[in-house]
Amino acid sequence: MGNTLKTTLLLASLTGLLVIVGRLVGGPSGMIRENSDKPLQ
């Protein structure tokens, strides 16, 4: 397996892991909500 493919898979898996952790911490709208101290309407 080439190094480029290994690096791509590693970066993709790390990105997915960050998204999953972010959703667990901030909820589904945590990344796109601007004012996190106000409840969603």
Backbone as XML, in Angstrom:
<?xml version="1.0"?>
<chain id="A" units="angstrom">
  <residue number="1" name="MET">
    <atom name="N" x="0.851" y="-1.188" z="0.000"/>
    <atom name="CA" x="0.000" y="0.000" z="0.000"/>
    <atom name="C" x="0.890" y="1.242" z="0.000"/>
  </residue>
  <residue number="2" name="GLY">
    <atom name="N" x="0.541" y="2.213" z="-0.844"/>
    <atom name="CA" x="1.376" y="3.408" z="-0.965"/>
    <atom name="C" x="1.230" y="4.335" z="0.230"/>
  </residue>
  <residue number="3" name="ASN">
    <atom name="N" x="2.259" y="5.135" z="0.417"/>
    <atom name="CA" x="2.234" y="6.074" z="1.541"/>
    <atom name="C" x="1.139" y="7.118" z="1.377"/>
  </residue>
  <residue number="4" name="THR">
    <atom name="N" x="0.877" y="7.510" z="0.127"/>
    <atom name="CA" x="-0.179" y="8.512" z="-0.097"/>
    <atom name="C" x="-1.533" y="7.971" z="0.335"/>
  </residue>
  <residue number="5" name="LEU">
    <atom name="N" x="-1.795" y="6.724" z="0.000"/>
    <atom name="CA" x="-3.074" y="6.117" z="0.384"/>
    <atom name="C" x="-3.178" y="5.976" z="1.894"/>
  </residue>
  <residue number="6" name="LYS">
    <atom name="N" x="-2.096" y="5.587" z="2.541"/>
    <atom name="CA" x="-2.102" y="5.465" z="4.004"/>
    <atom name="C" x="-2.369" y="6.816" z="4.660"/>
  </residue>
  <residue number="7" name="THR">
    <atom name="N" x="-1.711" y="7.852" z="4.141"/>
    <atom name="CA" x="-1.902" y="9.180" z="4.713"/>
    <atom name="C" x="-3.338" y="9.656" z="4.520"/>
  </residue>
  <residue number="8" name="THR">
    <atom name="N" x="-3.902" y="9.398" z="3.333"/>
    <atom name="CA" x="-5.283" y="9.803" z="3.066"/>
    <atom name="C" x="-6.247" y="9.102" z="4.002"/>
  </residue>
  <residue number="9" name="LEU">
    <atom name="N" x="-6.053" y="7.800" z="4.191"/>
    <atom name="CA" x="-6.937" y="7.064" z="5.099"/>
    <atom name="C" x="-6.791" y="7.550" z="6.531"/>
  </residue>
  <residue number="10" name="LEU">
    <atom name="N" x="-5.576" y="7.856" z="6.942"/>
    <atom name="CA" x="-5.350" y="8.345" z="8.301"/>
    <atom name="C" x="-6.040" y="9.685" z="8.524"/>
  </residue>
  <residue number="11" name="LEU">
    <atom name="N" x="-5.869" y="10.608" z="7.576"/>
    <atom name="CA" x="-6.496" y="11.918" z="7.716"/>
    <atom name="C" x="-8.018" y="11.807" z="7.689"/>
  </residue>
  <residue number="12" name="ALA">
    <atom name="N" x="-8.533" y="10.946" z="6.830"/>
    <atom name="CA" x="-9.989" y="10.781" z="6.757"/>
    <atom name="C" x="-10.544" y="10.215" z="8.060"/>
  </residue>
  <residue number="13" name="SER">
    <atom name="N" x="-9.853" y="9.232" z="8.634"/>
    <atom name="CA" x="-10.347" y="8.645" z="9.874"/>
    <atom name="C" x="-10.242" y="9.624" z="11.032"/>
  </residue>
  <residue number="14" name="LEU">
    <atom name="N" x="-9.178" y="10.408" z="11.074"/>
    <atom name="CA" x="-9.050" y="11.410" z="12.137"/>
    <atom name="C" x="-10.125" y="12.488" z="12.008"/>
  </residue>
  <residue number="15" name="THR">
    <atom name="N" x="-10.411" y="12.896" z="10.767"/>
    <atom name="CA" x="-11.458" y="13.893" z="10.555"/>
    <atom name="C" x="-12.809" y="13.364" z="11.009"/>
  </residue>
  <residue number="16" name="GLY">
    <atom name="N" x="-13.110" y="12.126" z="10.642"/>
    <atom name="CA" x="-14.363" y="11.523" z="11.080"/>
    <atom name="C" x="-14.454" y="11.416" z="12.584"/>
  </residue>
  <residue number="17" name="LEU">
    <atom name="N" x="-13.349" y="11.079" z="13.230"/>
    <atom name="CA" x="-13.335" y="10.980" z="14.685"/>
    <atom name="C" x="-13.593" y="12.338" z="15.329"/>
  </residue>
  <residue number="18" name="LEU">
    <atom name="N" x="-12.993" y="13.385" z="14.777"/>
    <atom name="CA" x="-13.219" y="14.728" z="15.303"/>
    <atom name="C" x="-14.677" y="15.145" z="15.144"/>
  </residue>
  <residue number="19" name="VAL">
    <atom name="N" x="-15.283" y="14.810" z="14.011"/>
    <atom name="CA" x="-16.692" y="15.150" z="13.798"/>
    <atom name="C" x="-17.574" y="14.425" z="14.801"/>
  </residue>
  <residue number="20" name="ILE">
    <atom name="N" x="-17.284" y="13.149" z="15.041"/>
    <atom name="CA" x="-18.087" y="12.377" z="15.996"/>
    <atom name="C" x="-17.952" y="12.949" z="17.399"/>
  </residue>
  <residue number="21" name="VAL">
    <atom name="N" x="-16.721" y="13.258" z="17.810"/>
    <atom name="CA" x="-16.508" y="13.822" z="19.149"/>
    <atom name="C" x="-17.182" y="15.190" z="19.259"/>
  </residue>
  <residue number="22" name="GLY">
    <atom name="N" x="-17.084" y="15.982" z="18.203"/>
    <atom name="CA" x="-17.724" y="17.300" z="18.212"/>
    <atom name="C" x="-19.233" y="17.207" z="18.344"/>
  </residue>
  <residue number="23" name="ARG">
    <atom name="N" x="-19.819" y="16.223" z="17.691"/>
    <atom name="CA" x="-21.273" y="16.054" z="17.810"/>
    <atom name="C" x="-21.656" y="15.586" z="19.197"/>
  </residue>
  <residue number="24" name="LEU">
    <atom name="N" x="-20.826" y="14.754" z="19.809"/>
    <atom name="CA" x="-21.126" y="14.307" z="21.174"/>
    <atom name="C" x="-21.035" y="15.478" z="22.154"/>
  </residue>
  <residue number="25" name="VAL">
    <atom name="N" x="-20.089" y="16.372" z="21.931"/>
    <atom name="CA" x="-19.888" y="17.491" z="22.860"/>
    <atom name="C" x="-20.896" y="18.607" z="22.602"/>
  </residue>
  <residue number="26" name="GLY">
    <atom name="N" x="-21.055" y="18.994" z="21.326"/>
    <atom name="CA" x="-21.846" y="20.179" z="21.013"/>
    <atom name="C" x="-23.201" y="19.913" z="20.434"/>
  </residue>
  <residue number="27" name="GLY">
    <atom name="N" x="-23.565" y="18.682" z="20.193"/>
    <atom name="CA" x="-24.846" y="18.405" z="19.575"/>
    <atom name="C" x="-24.752" y="18.538" z="18.063"/>
  </residue>
  <residue number="28" name="PRO">
    <atom name="N" x="-25.795" y="18.122" z="17.344"/>
    <atom name="CA" x="-25.748" y="18.130" z="15.874"/>
    <atom name="C" x="-25.556" y="19.520" z="15.282"/>
  </residue>
  <residue number="29" name="SER">
    <atom name="N" x="-26.041" y="20.563" z="15.960"/>
    <atom name="CA" x="-25.930" y="21.906" z="15.402"/>
    <atom name="C" x="-24.813" y="22.700" z="16.072"/>
  </residue>
  <residue number="30" name="GLY">
    <atom name="N" x="-23.924" y="22.019" z="16.774"/>
    <atom name="CA" x="-22.871" y="22.725" z="17.504"/>
    <atom name="C" x="-21.888" y="23.458" z="16.611"/>
  </residue>
  <residue number="31" name="MET">
    <atom name="N" x="-21.641" y="22.917" z="15.394"/>
    <atom name="CA" x="-20.651" y="23.539" z="14.521"/>
    <atom name="C" x="-21.216" y="24.729" z="13.760"/>
  </residue>
  <residue number="32" name="ILE">
    <atom name="N" x="-22.538" y="24.741" z="13.518"/>
    <atom name="CA" x="-23.105" y="25.790" z="12.662"/>
    <atom name="C" x="-23.847" y="26.850" z="13.459"/>
  </residue>
  <residue number="33" name="ARG">
    <atom name="N" x="-24.064" y="26.605" z="14.740"/>
    <atom name="CA" x="-24.778" y="27.590" z="15.552"/>
    <atom name="C" x="-23.806" y="28.685" z="15.985"/>
  </residue>
  <residue number="34" name="GLU">
    <atom name="N" x="-24.187" y="29.947" z="15.759"/>
    <atom name="CA" x="-23.258" y="31.043" z="16.063"/>
    <atom name="C" x="-23.313" y="31.417" z="17.540"/>
  </residue>
  <residue number="35" name="ASN">
    <atom name="N" x="-24.507" y="31.570" z="18.087"/>
    <atom name="CA" x="-24.636" y="31.946" z="19.489"/>
    <atom name="C" x="-24.994" y="30.709" z="20.297"/>
  </residue>
  <residue number="36" name="SER">
    <atom name="N" x="-23.983" y="30.078" z="20.884"/>
    <atom name="CA" x="-24.218" y="28.821" z="21.560"/>
    <atom name="C" x="-24.847" y="29.027" z="22.941"/>
  </residue>
  <residue number="37" name="ASP">
    <atom name="N" x="-24.867" y="30.259" z="23.442"/>
    <atom name="CA" x="-25.443" y="30.474" z="24.761"/>
    <atom name="C" x="-26.955" y="30.679" z="24.684"/>
  </residue>
  <residue number="38" name="LYS">
    <atom name="N" x="-27.497" y="30.902" z="23.483"/>
    <atom name="CA" x="-28.939" y="31.076" z="23.337"/>
    <atom name="C" x="-29.556" y="29.770" z="22.840"/>
  </residue>
  <residue number="39" name="PRO">
    <atom name="N" x="-30.702" y="29.401" z="23.383"/>
    <atom name="CA" x="-31.357" y="28.170" z="22.909"/>
    <atom name="C" x="-31.886" y="28.338" z="21.489"/>
  </residue>
  <residue number="40" name="LEU">
    <atom name="N" x="-31.996" y="27.227" z="20.792"/>
    <atom name="CA" x="-32.537" y="27.258" z="19.429"/>
    <atom name="C" x="-34.028" y="27.540" z="19.471"/>
  </residue>
  <residue number="41" name="GLN">
    <atom name="N" x="-34.502" y="28.268" z="18.515"/>
    <atom name="CA" x="-35.929" y="28.599" z="18.457"/>
    <atom name="C" x="-36.638" y="27.719" z="17.442"/>
  </residue>
</chain>
